[in-house]
Amino acid sequence: MHLDCRTVNGKTLGENLEGARVVNRDVIRGREAPLFDGGGTAILYGSLAPDGAVIKTAAADRRLLAAYGTGGGLQGLSGHGCAHEARGSERG
């Protein structure tokens, strides 16, 4: 965090955080105790999100994070409409 950044109230982030304390570690967790091991967001593509979508995994129902159905294997990405997968999360 950049504690020297000004916020809307005119104070810096550091000034706003002075004296702050966490009263419930189940709500605000430290880095040493994450809710999930993986990242906080996932990038989705498919029939329900043809243009792509971002989902906050911690807020999602566990059933949404599992894939069901038959998958097809590919020998390579060329010619299969998967150019965005070759570049990471960019949509091509």
Residue pairs with C-beta under 8 A, 6 or more apart in sequence:
1 13
2 13
3 12
3 13
3 14
3 17
4 12
4 13
4 14
5 12
5 13
6 12
7 13
7 16
9 16
22 28
25 33
29 35
35 58
36 57
36 58
38 57
39 57
40 56
40 57
40 58
41 54
41 55
41 56
41 57
42 54
42 55
42 57
42 65
43 52
43 53
43 54
43 89
44 52
44 53
44 54
44 55
45 52
45 53
45 84
45 91
51 91
52 91
55 64
57 65
74 80
74 82
77 83
77 85
77 86
83 92
84 90
84 91
84 92
